[in-house]
Amino acid sequence: MSGHGAAIPMSSRPCGPLSGTAEVPGDKSISHRSFILGALCVGETRITGLLEGQDVLDTGRAMRAFGAEVTRHDNGEWSVHGVGVGGFAEPGNVIDCGNSGTGVRLIMGAMATTPITATFTGDASLNGRPMGRVTDPLALFGVQAHGRSGGRLPMTIVGAPEASGVEYTVPVPSAQVKSAVLLAALNARGETRVIEREATRDHTERMLAGFGADISVDTTEAGRVITLQGQPELRPQAITVPRDPSSAAFPVCAALIVPGSDVLVPGIGLNPTRAGLFTTLREMGADLTYENEREEGGEPVADLRARFSPDMKGIAVPPERAASMIDEYPILSVVAAFAEGRTEMRGVKELRVKESDRIDAMAQGLRANGVEVEEGEDWWIVTGRGPDGVPGGATCAARLDHRIAMSFLILGMAAETAVSIDDAGPIATSFPIFEGLMGGLGAKLERSAD
């Protein structure tokens, strides 16, 4: 079953060349943060290009529950009338964050240093994922968290009154953990320092600075040190959300493996903390170019052109690149199946605790479709079969995970025979126009009866 209704089985058949322009939705990370930071201002924040996927809409509903006014206008823009730092009201009901680990963890941080209590839940996938990685550092502010065994949802967070700033070193690379601590620090007295040994996506730091927070970032021997002064008055902003590089990965990778394809994906955010996949694909020999490079809203942006690339070779992806492409390893493993040689992906333990165990999900599904995969606790290796050598033919479990579902549908576009998934419903959480967009490029996606 989907987390949001009945299961939607879907199959993807081998197709002719993909061509055209793929206008993917807005960046999910920035969309989440736009709602949350808008709610922490006094005044109106206007947002254009917001990703209207289920995950982000759940975050918007949560901000309403905390007292902000969140409105969608007829022209597709959104506005948030915020309540200010420390101004969250206690919600009257349980906050349902659906499938979104990013949403729930950032919201926990945003309310953690306000003396209110809130209870969070989600779908079956989210309720099985660990929250201790966020609630442990929030406890340094005096926050109390009461959840199920293993630090799982449903969970009640009791906000800390009169919190003071903390110093925290992030133990493993995680933008969610870093961001939750920084959002909690907004309503804490004094200075908070967050140290990350490996850089992760920095949208929170960039956006906090844009909203007027007193924040600085320094590179030291200890790592990347982010210093935030608490209790600022954030200024409302006009935000244009760039298109999501994680969503762009799917039409880009499909074009690389489907013979004869030539696809343009315009306006993609190329923040260096997010662009690791595209760097990796080019190292593999992909015909992937950046056109019309520019800057929008403080973020680097370009149009991506991807063409069929029959000569790609497997590589060893540097482990230190993992933080900049952690969500893209499933679709990379699909591309690796059509390359020559072995593609090694290491330092990716975080994939075990995403919406699903993504290493296991991809390994099982690729094997079922005739691809050799080796795996360990924090690594897996795909042995490619070349541009026309993947048999396909299997039905794969999506495991309530949007990226797993889309990855196997892309596999089916270039395999010898169709590939099916048991449930395409979770795709709506991040890429609600996936089916129509890929169909418009020439993909052959079909919904089927149970």
N, C-alpha and C positions, 0 to 999 in steps of 0.2 A: 504493500500500500504506500501511496505517496503520503508525505507529511501533511498535505493540504487537501486530501480527497482520494477518490478511487484511483487505482493504478492506471497508467496510460502506457501500455506496451507499444513499442515502436521499432520499426526495422529501417535499415539503411542499405540500399542496394548499390552495386557498382554503377557509376554514372559517367557520362561524357565529361568533357572539359568544363571546369567551373570558370565563369567569367562574369565581370561586372564590378560594381562598387558595393562594398559591404559596410553599411553605416551602422556600426555596433553601438550599443547603449553607452550611457555615461558611466564613468568610473565608480565602482561600488564603494571602494574605500573612502573616496572623497564625498560621495553622496551621504554615507552614514555620518561622517564628521560634519557635513554642512547642516544637517538637521540638529545634531547635538550642540555644536557651537552656536548655531543660531538661537537655540533655546536658552543658552547661557549668556546671551546679550540682553540689553534693555533696548527695545526698538525692533525694527523690521529688517530682517535679512531676506534678500531676494535670490532665488536659485533658478538658473536655467540649465538645461541639459541633464537634470537629475535622472539617475537610473530608477525607473519605476518598477523594479523587481520586488518580489515579495519580501526579501530580507530588508530592503531599505524602507519599504512601506511599513513594516513592523516597527522599525526604529522611529518613524514619524508618528505612529500611533502611541508609542511609548512616551515620546516628548509631549504629546497632548495629555497623557495621563499624569505627567509631572507638572502640568499647568501651562505649558506653552500653547500658543495658537498656531496651528499648522494648516495651511490652506493651499489647495491646488487651484490654479486659475485656468480660465478657458483657453488661454494661449499656450498652455503646457508649462508655464512657470509655476514655481512654488514660493510661498512666503512663510516665514517663521517670525512670529512676534514673541520674543523671548521674555524670560522672567529674571534674568541676571544671574551672575555667579552667586551661589548660595540661596537662590530663590525658588528652588524646586519645592512643590507642594507634595504632600504624601498622597500617593495614588490610592484610589478607592477600591481597586481590584488588582488581581494578579496580572503582572506584565508578561504577555506571551510574545517571545522573540522568535517563534517559528523555528527556522532551521539555522539561524544566524549566530555563529560563535562570535564574530566580530561585533555584531550589534549588542548582544547581551554583555560581553566583557567591557565594551566601552561605556555602556549605560551604567553598569555597576560602578565603574570609576567615576563617572560624572556625578552620581548621587551620593558617593561614599562619604564625603565630608560634610554633608548636610544632615542635621539631626532629624531624619525621617526614616521610616521603615518601608521596604518594598520587597515583594516576593516575585521571583522570576521563574518562568517555566518555558518549555519549548516543545518541539515535536519529538518523536521517539529518538531520532538521531542526536539532536542537541541535548536531550536529557541524559544521554549516555556518555557525554563528553566531560572531561575533568575541568573543574573551575578553580581548583586549588592554585594553579599557576597565577591567577589573578587575585584571589581572595587572600593568599599568603602575604603578598606585598601590601595589599590594602589594610591588612591587620596592623601594619606599622603605624598607620594613621589613627588607630583605635577602632577600626571597623570590626563589627561582629558578623559572621556568616554562619548560617545554620541550614545545612542541606542534607541530602541523602548520603549514604556511605560512599566513600571515594570522592567526596567533594562534588557531587553531581546535583543537577537540578531535579525537581523544584528546590529553590533555595531562597531563604529570606536574608536580606542584607539590612543590618541595623547601622545607620549612618553615625559617624563619629562627631560628637559636639566639640567645638573648640579644638579642632585638629591643628597640629603644627607640622611644618615641612619635615621631610625625611631625606635620607640618602639611601639609594637602592641600586644595586648592581644586578642587571637582568641576567639570570643564570644561563639561559639559552636564548638564541636569537628569536625574538617575538615582538612584532610591532604591536600586537594586541596588548601584551603585558605592559610594554613601555607606555603606550597611549593611555591605558587605564590609570596608571600611576600619575601621569602628567595631568589628566583630567581631574583626578582626585586632588592633586596639589593646587588646583585653581582656588579652592575654598579653604586652603590651609594657611595658617599664619607663617610668614617668613619664607625661607628659601627651600626648594626641593631640588635635589641633584639626582639624576638618573644616569647611570653609566652602562653602556652596552659595549661589549668587547667586539662584537661584529655589527656593522651598520645594518639596520632594517629599514623598511619603507618609512619615509620621513614626512608623510603628508600631515601628521598631527603637528609636528614642529612648524612646518611652513604655514599651516593654517592658523595656528595659535598666534604666530607673529603677525599674520595678516589681520587678525581680529584685535590686535593691539596688546597682546600679552607681553610682559617683560621676560623674554626667553632668549637664551644664548646657547650656541653649540660650539664646543671646542674639541679638537682632536688631541689626545694626550697619550702617554705611554700606557695608561690604564684602559684606554679605549675612547669611545665617543662619549663626551660628557655633556649632558643637557641640563641647564640650570634655569629654573622657573621661579619667579617671585610670585608669591601667593596673593590672592584677593585683589586681582585687577578688575577694572571695569572694561569689559570687552565691548568693542564697537561693532554694530551691525555692518554687514558687508553685502555687496552684490557679487555673487559667485557664478562663474561659468564653469560647469563641470566638464573636464576633458573626457574623451571616450576611453573606455576601460581597456587597458592592455591585456588583462586576463581574458576578457571576452574576445578581443581581437585575435588571440592565439588560435581560436578554432577555425575561422575562415582562412587565416594565414597558413596554418598547418595543413588544412585540407587542400589548398591550392598547391602546396609543395609536393603532395603525394598523388594527386589525381592527374593523369597524363593530359598534357595540353592546356593546363589551367593558367589563367592570368587574372588576378584579383587585386583590386585597389581597396585598401581599408583606410579611410581618411580620418584625420584629426585625432590620432592616438597619443595619449600621454606617454612620454618616454622618460619619466623620472628615472634617474640612474639606479634608484633602489627598487625599481620594478621591471627593468628592461633586460634582465638576465636571459630570458628565453630567446629573445631575438639575437642577442650576441652569440648564444650557443648554436642556434640554427645556422648562422652565417659561418661559424667555425666548422660546422658539419658540411658546408658546401652549398647551402641553400641559396637560391636566387631570390634574395630578399633585399630590397633597397628602400632607403628613406628619401622621400621627396618633400619639398616645401617645408623644410625644417624651420621652426619658429618657436616663440614663447607665448603662452596664453595663461593669464592668471598666476604668474610665477612658476609655471610648470613647462618644461620642454615638450613640444608637440611636433609630430610629423605625420605625413601620409605614408603608409606602408604599401609597397607593391610586391606581391608574392607570385612567383611563377613556378610551374612544375620543375622539379629538380631531381632528375633521375640519377645523378652522380653523388648523392650525399653519402658520407662515410661516418661510421660510428666514432665517437670520441669519449674521452674521460672528462666528464663535466667537473670543473674545479669545485670541491666541497664548499669553499668560501663563497661561491656564487649562489648557494642554496637560498639564502634569505631574500635575494632579489628575484626569485622565480619559484618560490615554494609551491604556489598554486598551479604552476604550469608543468610540473613533472608528469602528471598523467598524460597530457596530450603530447609531451615530448616523447614519452615511451611509445606512443603510436607512431610518430615520425620515425623513431629509431627502428621500428619493425620493418620499415621500407627502405632503410639505409643498408649499406654494406658493412659488415663487421659489428663489433660489440660497442654498445653505448653504456658507459658506467655512470651511475648516479649515486653519489655517496654523501654522507653528512645530512641525511634527510629524515631523521628520526621523527621530526614533527609530523610527517605525513601519516604516522600511525595513529594520531589523535585528532585528525581533521573530521569532516562530516562523516567519514568512514575511515577504516584503515586503508588508505589509498595505495600503499605498497601491495598489500595482499589483494585488494580488489583488482588492480591492474594486472598483477602477476597471474591471478586465476583466469581472468578474462582473456588475456593475450595467449596463454597456454591453450585455452579452449579453442582459440582461433588459429592454432598451428604455429605459434611463435615461441621460441625458447627463451625462458626467463629464469634467472637465478636471483635469490633474494636473501637478505639478512636483516637484522634488527633495524639498521639505519642505512641500508643500501639496496639497490637492485640493478641487475645487468640484463639488458635486452640484446639478444643476438639477431641482427637484422637479416631479412630474407631477400633484400633487394627491392627494386621499384615495382615488380609485378609478382612477388613470391609469397604473399600472405594468403593462405587458403580461405580464412573466414568461415562463415557458416554456423557459428555458435550463437546461443542466446546468453547474454551476460547480465549479472545482477548489478543494478545501479546502486544499491545499498543506501537509498535516500540521499544520494550525493550527486549534485548537479554536474560537477566536473567529470565524474566517472561516466555518467550517462552521456554527456556530449562527446567525450573522448571515444567511446565505443561506436557512436554513430558516425564519427569522422572515419574511424577504421573501416567501417562498412563501405564507404564511398570509393575506396581504392582496393579492397580485398577482391578475391576471385569470386566469392559468393556473398550474399547478404549477411549482415551482422544485426542481431536484434538485442534489445534491452527490455527488461521486465517492467520498467517504469520510467517514463520521461517526465513525469510530473514535477520532480524537484528542479528541473531546468528553469522553471519560472522564478525561482528564488533569485537568480542573478542575470538571466538572459532570456527574458520572456518572449523576445521576437526571434529566437534562434531558429525555430522550425521554418517560419516564413522567410527569414533572411537567407538561410542556406538553400531553401527551395528556389528562391529567386536567382541564385547563382547557378542553379542547375543540378543541385543535389536531389536524390530520390529518396525522400523520407516518407514512411507510411505508418499511420497508426493502425493497430490491429486489435481485434477483440481478444478478451482474456481467454 
